[in-house]
Amino acid sequence: MAQKLTLISHKLCPYVQRAVIALNEKGVPFERVDIDLANKPDWFLKISPLGKVPVLVVTGDDGKEIALFESNVICEYIEETQAGAKLHPQDALQRAQHRAWMEFGSTILSELWGLETTGDPAVFESKRQAVAAKFARVEEALGKGPFFAGEHFSLVDAVFAPVFRYFDVFDELTDLSVFADTPKVRAWREELAKRPSVRTAVGADYPQLLHAFLVRHDAHMLKLAA
Ligand SMILES: N[C@@H](CCC(=O)N[C@@H](CS)C(=O)NCC(=O)O)C(=O)O
């Protein structure tokens, strides 16, 4: 069935980026519609039960639209329905492990959000350590590289690339030092940053936009960094 894919997006959202990266890796054409999350349109609230991006709207030949939410589910759908490079292992057990690490990538992001908003140095430090401990676990899971599972780029890479990109900007604002003892994670991060599917998943203005967003929202964090 011929389909049209429309990704409802926000320019800064790392969950959106993982879906964009998966679509880019597959070479699938899609339309991206950015919305203002501070002023969510009614049509968006109708199709997004949690009011969150990304949402992938799949339009069938018959014009019927199905809206999918949750970024990892969207990535799985892209993998299952689109031709192109395989982004999941063939083996069921390995695939399950990859799914678990995709979830792990979401958990790291939610811990980062907490880091941004705290004004208490002790809370900041304990959260910073929690994030560093998570990356230490990622370090243990990594092999020779260059990607999470070796030679082939997978959905785990698509999930972590935007996390690392977020750190690029975050690191300029505050001293997180969460990669100090994780050489494999650092090498992985550098490899992903070079990947065309990753680089083109955001606009050229992404660092400036994210920087401005963090500065606007995270006065406490900046104070701690000073
Ligand atoms: N679990 C969701 C998380 C998505 C998410 O948190 N998106 C944020 C933007 S990065 C959002 O839409 N926030 C708007 C809101 O919560 O009101 C997923 O993986 O898709």
The ligand as an SDF file (V2000), in Angstrom:
LIG
                    3D

 20 19  0  0  0  0  0  0  0  0999 V2000
    7.7600    9.1470   25.5060 N   0  0  0  0  0  0  0  0  0  0  0  0
    7.6090   10.1400   24.4890 C   0  0  0  0  0  0  0  0  0  0  0  0
    8.2570   11.4380   24.9560 C   0  0  0  0  0  0  0  0  0  0  0  0
    8.0760   12.5690   23.9440 C   0  0  0  0  0  0  0  0  0  0  0  0
    8.2770   13.9500   24.6020 C   0  0  0  0  0  0  0  0  0  0  0  0
    8.4880   14.0610   25.8110 O   0  0  0  0  0  0  0  0  0  0  0  0
    8.1850   14.9920   23.7720 N   0  0  0  0  0  0  0  0  0  0  0  0
    8.2690   16.3400   24.3120 C   0  0  0  0  0  0  0  0  0  0  0  0
    9.1650   17.2220   23.4640 C   0  0  0  0  0  0  0  0  0  0  0  0
   10.8410   16.6930   23.4890 S   0  0  0  0  0  0  0  0  0  0  0  0
    6.8930   16.9850   24.2370 C   0  0  0  0  0  0  0  0  0  0  0  0
    6.1790   16.8160   23.2840 O   0  0  0  0  0  0  0  0  0  0  0  0
    6.5310   17.7480   25.2530 N   0  0  0  0  0  0  0  0  0  0  0  0
    5.3210   18.5070   25.2690 C   0  0  0  0  0  0  0  0  0  0  0  0
    4.5460   18.3470   26.5220 C   0  0  0  0  0  0  0  0  0  0  0  0
    4.8310   17.4270   27.3060 O   0  0  0  0  0  0  0  0  0  0  0  0
    3.6310   19.1470   26.7300 O   0  0  0  0  0  0  0  0  0  0  0  0
    8.2140    9.6360   23.1750 C   0  0  0  0  0  0  0  0  0  0  0  0
    9.1810    8.8620   23.2450 O   0  0  0  0  0  0  0  0  0  0  0  0
    7.7100    9.9790   22.0880 O   0  0  0  0  0  0  0  0  0  0  0  0
  1  2  1  0
  2  3  1  0
  2 18  1  0
  3  4  1  0
  4  5  1  0
  5  6  2  0
  5  7  1  0
  7  8  1  0
  8  9  1  0
  8 11  1  0
  9 10  1  0
 11 12  2  0
 11 13  1  0
 13 14  1  0
 14 15  1  0
 15 16  2  0
 15 17  1  0
 18 19  2  0
 18 20  1  0
M  END
$$$$
